[in-house]
Amino acid sequence: MKKERIKIKVTLWHDGFRADARDGKNGVAVYNCFGTTPEAAEEMARLKLKQRQDELRSM
């Protein structure tokens, strides 16, 4: 199975970090995934994106 390409943008946001993620293939995107470190924000974005993709596949 071919890996999907995921684009993640992490920005400094007040006292933490915010991440947005999207996959180029299906046009699925998640926004405003917060974390205290850039890694935590990225991990949250990946998790929410996967959950959203799974939700759309089950429809």
N, C-alpha and C positions, 0 to 999 in steps of 0.2 A: 504494500500500500504506500502510495506517495504521500509525503508529508505536506500539509497545507502551509502556505506562507502566511505568517501572521505579522502584522505591523503594530508595534507598541510605542507609544509616546509617553514618557514620564516627565512631569514638570514639578518644580518646587511650588508648593501651595500652602501659604500661611505657615503653620508650624509643622507641616508634614509634606507628603508627596502625593500627587494625583497621576493616575495612569489612564490612558484610553487605548483600546485595542480593537483591531478589525482584521478580518480575513479578506483577502482580495478575491477569492473565488465566489463566495456566496453573498457578499455584501452585508455580512453580519457585523455589527459593531456594538461595543459597550463603552460607556463613558463614566467618569467620576468614580474611579476605583481608588480608594484612599489607603495609605499606609504610612507608618512612621519612618520607613526607610524606602529608598527607591526599589529595592528588591521586593519588599513586602507589597508595595503598590503594584508592581509588575505581576507578582504571583496572584494577587487578587484579580487583576484584569484577565489573566489567562484562565483562572477558574471560572469567572463570570462568563467569559466568552465561550468556554466549553459547555457550560450549563445552558446557555442560550442556543448554541448549535444543537445540542441534544434535544432541547425543547422543540425546536423547529423540525427536527428529523422525525419526531414522534407524532407530529400533526398529520 
